[in-house]
């Protein structure tokens, strides 16, 4: 049942992305939908806890196909290494900041505080 719920959210995200007039990642939208469902308590974490824990503990295995795919583009990466490094250096603080703000917001929402 837990896996079916997670897959249903993923299918919903993919369906919505198919309706959008612009490009957007179905997996990102699915995560946003899942977070919204958890925050508004339409879905209880206990209902997906064991499957979510299993998926996160085995996440490295899920990235193997993407790692192999990157190896096909090693020559392109080498040619653009400076650009890649600049992008990584510029975006890493943004990602850390967004993650920190999101974590703080979720903690506040869980405690019932409001700004």
C-alpha positions as CSV (number, residue, x, y, z in Angstrom):
1,X,0.0,0.0,0.0
2,X,2.8,2.4,0.9
3,X,4.6,2.0,-2.4
4,X,1.3,2.5,-4.3
5,X,0.7,5.8,-2.5
6,X,4.1,7.0,-3.4
7,X,3.7,5.9,-7.0
8,X,0.3,7.5,-7.2
9,X,1.8,10.8,-6.1
10,X,4.5,10.4,-8.8
11,X,1.9,9.6,-11.5
12,X,-0.1,12.7,-10.4
13,X,3.0,14.8,-10.7
14,X,3.8,13.4,-14.2
15,X,0.1,14.0,-15.2
16,X,0.2,17.7,-14.1
17,X,3.5,18.3,-15.8
18,X,2.0,17.0,-19.0
19,X,-0.7,19.6,-18.7
20,X,1.7,22.5,-18.1
21,X,2.6,24.8,-21.0
22,X,6.2,25.0,-19.9
23,X,9.0,22.5,-19.0
24,X,9.0,21.3,-15.4
25,X,10.4,18.2,-13.7
26,X,7.8,15.7,-12.8
27,X,9.8,14.3,-9.9
28,X,10.2,17.8,-8.4
29,X,6.5,18.4,-8.7
30,X,5.8,15.0,-7.2
31,X,8.0,15.9,-4.2
32,X,6.2,19.2,-3.8
33,X,2.8,17.4,-3.9
34,X,4.0,14.9,-1.3
35,X,5.3,17.6,1.0
36,X,2.0,19.5,0.7
37,X,0.0,16.3,1.4
38,X,2.1,15.7,4.5
39,X,2.0,19.3,5.8
40,X,-1.8,19.6,5.4
41,X,-2.1,16.1,7.0
42,X,-4.0,14.7,4.0
43,X,-1.3,11.9,4.2
44,X,0.2,10.7,7.4
45,X,3.9,10.0,7.4
46,X,3.2,6.7,9.2
47,X,1.3,5.6,6.0
48,X,4.5,5.8,3.9
49,X,7.2,5.6,6.6
50,X,8.7,2.1,5.9
51,X,8.7,2.5,2.1
52,X,10.2,6.0,2.4
53,X,12.9,4.8,4.7
54,X,13.7,1.9,2.4
55,X,13.9,4.1,-0.6
56,X,16.1,6.7,1.1
57,X,18.4,4.1,2.6
58,X,18.9,2.6,-0.9
59,X,19.0,5.8,-2.8
60,X,22.6,5.3,-4.1
61,X,21.4,2.3,-6.1
62,X,18.8,4.4,-7.8
63,X,21.5,6.8,-9.1
64,X,23.6,4.2,-10.8
65,X,21.9,4.5,-14.2
66,X,22.4,8.3,-14.2
67,X,26.1,7.9,-13.2
68,X,26.7,5.5,-16.1
69,X,24.9,7.9,-18.4
70,X,27.2,10.7,-17.4
71,X,30.2,8.6,-18.4
72,X,29.0,8.8,-22.0
73,X,29.7,12.6,-21.9
74,X,33.1,12.7,-20.3
75,X,34.6,14.5,-23.3
76,X,31.9,17.2,-23.1
77,X,32.5,17.6,-19.4
78,X,36.3,17.9,-19.9
79,X,35.8,20.6,-22.5
80,X,33.6,22.6,-20.2
81,X,35.2,21.9,-16.8
82,X,35.8,25.5,-15.9
83,X,32.1,26.4,-16.7
84,X,30.9,23.4,-14.7
85,X,33.1,24.4,-11.7
86,X,31.8,28.0,-11.8
87,X,28.2,26.7,-11.9
88,X,28.9,24.4,-8.9
89,X,30.6,27.1,-6.9
90,X,27.8,29.6,-7.7
91,X,24.9,27.3,-7.0
92,X,26.1,25.4,-4.0
93,X,25.4,28.3,-1.5
94,X,22.0,28.8,-3.1
95,X,21.1,25.2,-2.6
96,X,22.3,25.2,1.0
97,X,20.4,28.3,1.7
98,X,17.2,27.0,0.1
99,X,17.5,23.8,2.0
100,X,18.1,25.6,5.3
101,X,15.1,27.9,4.8
102,X,12.9,24.9,3.8
103,X,13.9,22.9,6.9
104,X,13.2,25.9,9.1
105,X,9.8,26.4,7.5
106,X,8.9,22.7,8.0
107,X,10.0,22.8,11.6
108,X,7.9,25.8,12.3
109,X,4.9,24.3,10.5
110,X,5.3,21.1,12.5
111,X,5.4,23.1,15.8
112,X,2.3,25.1,14.7
113,X,4.1,28.4,14.8
114,X,3.3,31.1,12.2
115,X,5.2,34.1,11.0
